[in-house]
């Protein structure tokens, strides 16, 4: 097969997908292992299983879509893309539903972090906007593939954050930096920052330019991350979140 720009891009994005799969397995695998240690197994509420199936399904679909482009199977890619639009809409429903259900079940329990809801819901917002923009710009391959990857990167904190945030915050504390919304943003979003930076560096080295849609998507994602981290540290937000979830 001729080494085309599409093929080279697909190889690079497949490598990113491998990193994302590793991060998600490491994060959620640790949580599942802890459940088994306490003899809880897979006894999660049904909405959690549905949510997990939808999001894993998206990762499988995105991986397959990259493979289809790499192998030149564009018709199959287009067909699965229509199925992906339906899955996207479904995810935008089950994501918030699962988060709100979790917060209501844990409200009042020791260690409950109701304020964290803003971080989780901001991930849904980023994913929804970036993926929708990617669908809208599907006739522009460079913009489409980068926006779809940014959409997935925006929710990698669900996996990476489970095992990266605490050690990074500890490292920052050793450097004399107290935990603030900025240091929290840096620690919690370390994976998205690195993965996004890899795309930017690779595009700049290979193409000597950055795709405008990628730049604007990155700016949007960063702004939402910073805003949600700032809200998370507001004392007024925690009280409001508890009242809202408590009904």
TIMARMI-547136 format. One line per field, with one value per residue (C-alpha): residue number from 1; x, y, z; residue in three letters. Coordinates in pm, whole numbers, plus 50000, padded with zeros to 5 digits. Layout:
! TIMARMI-547136
seq = NUM | ...
xx = X | ...
yy = Y | ...
zz = Z | ...
type = ALA | ...
END
This chain:
! TIMARMI-547136
seq = 1 | 2 | 3 | 4 | 5 | 6 | 7 | 8 | 9 | 10 | 11 | 12 | 13 | 14 | 15 | 16 | 17 | 18 | 19 | 20 | 21 | 22 | 23 | 24 | 25 | 26 | 27 | 28 | 29 | 30 | 31 | 32 | 33 | 34 | 35 | 36 | 37 | 38 | 39 | 40 | 41 | 42 | 43 | 44 | 45 | 46 | 47 | 48 | 49 | 50 | 51 | 52 | 53 | 54 | 55 | 56 | 57 | 58 | 59 | 60 | 61 | 62 | 63 | 64 | 65 | 66 | 67 | 68 | 69 | 70 | 71 | 72 | 73 | 74 | 75 | 76 | 77 | 78 | 79 | 80 | 81 | 82 | 83 | 84 | 85 | 86 | 87 | 88 | 89 | 90 | 91 | 92 | 93 | 94 | 95 | 96 | 97 | 98 | 99 | 100 | 101 | 102 | 103 | 104 | 105 | 106 | 107 | 108 | 109 | 110 | 111 | 112 | 113 | 114 | 115 | 116 | 117 | 118 | 119 | 120 | 121 | 122 | 123 | 124 | 125 | 126 | 127 | 128 | 129 | 130 | 131 | 132 | 133 | 134 | 135 | 136 | 137 | 138 | 139 | 140 | 141 | 142 | 143 | 144 | 145 | 146 | 147 | 148 | 149 | 150 | 151 | 152 | 153 | 154 | 155 | 156 | 157 | 158 | 159 | 160 | 161 | 162 | 163 | 164 | 165 | 166 | 167 | 168 | 169 | 170 | 171 | 172 | 173 | 174 | 175 | 176 | 177 | 178 | 179 | 180 | 181 | 182 | 183 | 184 | 185 | 186 | 187 | 188 | 189 | 190 | 191 | 192 | 193 | 194 | 195 | 196 | 197 | 198 | 199 | 200 | 201 | 202 | 203 | 204 | 205 | 206 | 207 | 208 | 209 | 210 | 211 | 212 | 213 | 214 | 215 | 216 | 217 | 218 | 219 | 220 | 221 | 222 | 223 | 224 | 225 | 226 | 227 | 228 | 229 | 230 | 231 | 232 | 233 | 234 | 235 | 236 | 237 | 238 | 239 | 240 | 241 | 242 | 243 | 244 | 245 | 246 | 247
xx = 50000 | 50126 | 50224 | 49973 | 49919 | 49595 | 49782 | 50054 | 49792 | 49603 | 49917 | 49982 | 49622 | 49623 | 49926 | 49732 | 49440 | 49673 | 49785 | 49423 | 49324 | 49617 | 49519 | 49154 | 49236 | 49482 | 49231 | 48913 | 49099 | 49229 | 48878 | 48743 | 49032 | 48947 | 48584 | 48691 | 48915 | 48602 | 48399 | 48176 | 48244 | 48050 | 47755 | 47710 | 47372 | 47235 | 47290 | 47661 | 47686 | 47498 | 47722 | 48038 | 47917 | 47838 | 48173 | 48375 | 48169 | 48273 | 48640 | 48601 | 48417 | 48679 | 48960 | 48782 | 48715 | 49086 | 49169 | 48910 | 49062 | 49413 | 49306 | 49113 | 48767 | 48596 | 48241 | 48249 | 48390 | 48105 | 47842 | 47978 | 47993 | 47613 | 47589 | 47838 | 47607 | 47337 | 47584 | 47700 | 47344 | 47296 | 47618 | 47511 | 47208 | 47357 | 47671 | 47492 | 47233 | 47501 | 47683 | 47371 | 47260 | 47600 | 47594 | 47243 | 47340 | 47653 | 47510 | 47583 | 47824 | 48174 | 48409 | 48131 | 48253 | 47935 | 48123 | 48316 | 47999 | 48099 | 48419 | 48232 | 47958 | 48209 | 48360 | 48022 | 48001 | 48350 | 48292 | 47953 | 48067 | 48394 | 48242 | 47949 | 48193 | 48385 | 48069 | 47977 | 48322 | 48337 | 48393 | 48721 | 48933 | 49209 | 48961 | 48731 | 48992 | 49152 | 48822 | 48706 | 49034 | 49007 | 48655 | 48788 | 49091 | 48858 | 48712 | 49033 | 49049 | 48785 | 49056 | 49390 | 49270 | 49209 | 49578 | 49768 | 49610 | 49720 | 50090 | 50115 | 49957 | 50199 | 50488 | 50366 | 50333 | 50695 | 50788 | 50616 | 50303 | 49979 | 49669 | 49469 | 49237 | 49539 | 49750 | 49442 | 49374 | 49733 | 49730 | 49384 | 49421 | 49780 | 49681 | 49471 | 49748 | 50014 | 49799 | 49689 | 50048 | 50156 | 49911 | 50025 | 50395 | 50350 | 50146 | 50397 | 50693 | 50531 | 50311 | 50469 | 50123 | 49835 | 49484 | 49264 | 48980 | 49227 | 49353 | 49003 | 48901 | 49202 | 49125 | 48764 | 48866 | 49122 | 48876 | 48611 | 48868 | 48989 | 48638 | 48518 | 48827 | 48764 | 48398 | 48499 | 48699 | 48420 | 48266 | 47931 | 47932 | 47955 | 47655 | 47459 | 47547 | 47436 | 47105 | 47047 | 47124 | 46933 | 46625
yy = 50000 | 50347 | 50551 | 50837 | 51128 | 50959 | 50637 | 50821 | 51014 | 50693 | 50522 | 50814 | 50825 | 50448 | 50493 | 50757 | 50516 | 50254 | 50507 | 50595 | 50228 | 50173 | 50473 | 50370 | 50010 | 50124 | 50362 | 50157 | 49828 | 49956 | 50049 | 49706 | 49535 | 49732 | 49624 | 49260 | 49311 | 49410 | 49124 | 49367 | 49230 | 49393 | 49495 | 49837 | 49999 | 49920 | 50277 | 50243 | 49928 | 50101 | 50407 | 50192 | 49990 | 50307 | 50472 | 50157 | 50110 | 50457 | 50375 | 50051 | 50238 | 50513 | 50258 | 50070 | 50392 | 50475 | 50124 | 50154 | 50482 | 50337 | 50041 | 50258 | 50126 | 50463 | 50336 | 50122 | 50418 | 50638 | 50375 | 50330 | 50707 | 50724 | 50464 | 50673 | 50975 | 50769 | 50645 | 51002 | 51115 | 50818 | 50895 | 51255 | 51117 | 50827 | 51021 | 51287 | 51031 | 50800 | 51087 | 51232 | 50883 | 50824 | 51156 | 51090 | 50743 | 50868 | 51197 | 51229 | 50935 | 50982 | 51094 | 51197 | 51456 | 51604 | 51913 | 51691 | 51667 | 51984 | 51815 | 51508 | 51704 | 51936 | 51627 | 51551 | 51909 | 51896 | 51556 | 51653 | 51983 | 51851 | 51530 | 51724 | 51968 | 51672 | 51530 | 51871 | 51905 | 51546 | 51667 | 51822 | 51515 | 51707 | 51887 | 51587 | 51338 | 51584 | 51699 | 51340 | 51260 | 51573 | 51466 | 51135 | 51298 | 51534 | 51240 | 51045 | 51199 | 50942 | 50677 | 50855 | 51081 | 50780 | 50693 | 51004 | 51291 | 51199 | 51133 | 51448 | 51659 | 51502 | 51593 | 51950 | 51974 | 51857 | 52147 | 52383 | 52436 | 52424 | 52270 | 52534 | 52519 | 52571 | 52292 | 52068 | 52141 | 52057 | 51731 | 51609 | 51698 | 51581 | 51313 | 51543 | 51805 | 51554 | 51380 | 51712 | 51835 | 51522 | 51601 | 51964 | 51873 | 51604 | 51832 | 52112 | 51884 | 51694 | 51961 | 52281 | 52401 | 52342 | 52273 | 52572 | 52345 | 52163 | 52492 | 52619 | 52280 | 52281 | 52635 | 52537 | 52223 | 52410 | 52688 | 52439 | 52246 | 52563 | 52693 | 52363 | 52341 | 52697 | 52621 | 52301 | 52506 | 52758 | 52699 | 52821 | 52552 | 52261 | 52386 | 52445 | 52099 | 51928 | 52116 | 52035 | 51665 | 51637 | 51776
zz = 50000 | 49915 | 50218 | 50185 | 50427 | 50534 | 50610 | 50806 | 51004 | 51076 | 51206 | 51440 | 51565 | 51618 | 51843 | 52038 | 52067 | 52219 | 52481 | 52557 | 52593 | 52831 | 53042 | 53063 | 53152 | 53419 | 53575 | 53569 | 53613 | 53946 | 54056 | 53963 | 54145 | 54461 | 54427 | 54420 | 54722 | 54914 | 54760 | 54570 | 54221 | 53938 | 54149 | 53996 | 53921 | 53576 | 53451 | 53529 | 53315 | 53033 | 53062 | 53058 | 52758 | 52562 | 52629 | 52565 | 52251 | 52139 | 52190 | 51994 | 51718 | 51699 | 51685 | 51409 | 51216 | 51214 | 51091 | 50813 | 50692 | 50709 | 50494 | 50248 | 50334 | 50316 | 50250 | 50563 | 50756 | 50634 | 50723 | 51076 | 51107 | 51087 | 51363 | 51560 | 51546 | 51716 | 51977 | 52038 | 52111 | 52344 | 52532 | 52590 | 52776 | 52974 | 53077 | 53286 | 53398 | 53540 | 53711 | 53874 | 53982 | 54144 | 54326 | 54461 | 54586 | 54763 | 54895 | 55265 | 55276 | 55423 | 55150 | 54911 | 54662 | 54524 | 54405 | 54163 | 53957 | 53771 | 53650 | 53530 | 53355 | 53192 | 53030 | 52873 | 52744 | 52591 | 52437 | 52295 | 52144 | 51999 | 51858 | 51710 | 51549 | 51412 | 51258 | 51116 | 50954 | 50829 | 50471 | 50587 | 50679 | 50858 | 51084 | 51124 | 51246 | 51488 | 51639 | 51687 | 51860 | 52076 | 52176 | 52303 | 52467 | 52657 | 52851 | 52911 | 53258 | 53357 | 53332 | 53360 | 53642 | 53866 | 53888 | 53777 | 53970 | 54322 | 54246 | 54033 | 54309 | 54560 | 54332 | 54301 | 54681 | 54716 | 54491 | 54734 | 54526 | 54722 | 54568 | 54383 | 54089 | 53860 | 54008 | 54022 | 53654 | 53567 | 53764 | 53671 | 53303 | 53262 | 53009 | 52785 | 52797 | 52689 | 52426 | 52275 | 52281 | 52092 | 51811 | 51796 | 51795 | 51532 | 51302 | 51338 | 51264 | 50976 | 50815 | 50951 | 51049 | 51288 | 51161 | 51265 | 51383 | 51608 | 51752 | 51828 | 51966 | 52198 | 52315 | 52385 | 52574 | 52785 | 52872 | 52985 | 53191 | 53363 | 53425 | 53574 | 53799 | 53919 | 53993 | 54176 | 54428 | 54493 | 54838 | 54706 | 54439 | 54683 | 54879 | 54558 | 54423 | 54746 | 54744 | 54377 | 54408 | 54733 | 54561
type = UNK | UNK | UNK | UNK | UNK | UNK | UNK | UNK | UNK | UNK | UNK | UNK | UNK | UNK | UNK | UNK | UNK | UNK | UNK | UNK | UNK | UNK | UNK | UNK | UNK | UNK | UNK | UNK | UNK | UNK | UNK | UNK | UNK | UNK | UNK | UNK | UNK | UNK | UNK | UNK | UNK | UNK | UNK | UNK | UNK | UNK | UNK | UNK | UNK | UNK | UNK | UNK | UNK | UNK | UNK | UNK | UNK | UNK | UNK | UNK | UNK | UNK | UNK | UNK | UNK | UNK | UNK | UNK | UNK | UNK | UNK | UNK | UNK | UNK | UNK | UNK | UNK | UNK | UNK | UNK | UNK | UNK | UNK | UNK | UNK | UNK | UNK | UNK | UNK | UNK | UNK | UNK | UNK | UNK | UNK | UNK | UNK | UNK | UNK | UNK | UNK | UNK | UNK | UNK | UNK | UNK | UNK | UNK | UNK | UNK | UNK | UNK | UNK | UNK | UNK | UNK | UNK | UNK | UNK | UNK | UNK | UNK | UNK | UNK | UNK | UNK | UNK | UNK | UNK | UNK | UNK | UNK | UNK | UNK | UNK | UNK | UNK | UNK | UNK | UNK | UNK | UNK | UNK | UNK | UNK | UNK | UNK | UNK | UNK | UNK | UNK | UNK | UNK | UNK | UNK | UNK | UNK | UNK | UNK | UNK | UNK | UNK | UNK | UNK | UNK | UNK | UNK | UNK | UNK | UNK | UNK | UNK | UNK | UNK | UNK | UNK | UNK | UNK | UNK | UNK | UNK | UNK | UNK | UNK | UNK | UNK | UNK | UNK | UNK | UNK | UNK | UNK | UNK | UNK | UNK | UNK | UNK | UNK | UNK | UNK | UNK | UNK | UNK | UNK | UNK | UNK | UNK | UNK | UNK | UNK | UNK | UNK | UNK | UNK | UNK | UNK | UNK | UNK | UNK | UNK | UNK | UNK | UNK | UNK | UNK | UNK | UNK | UNK | UNK | UNK | UNK | UNK | UNK | UNK | UNK | UNK | UNK | UNK | UNK | UNK | UNK | UNK | UNK | UNK | UNK | UNK | UNK
END
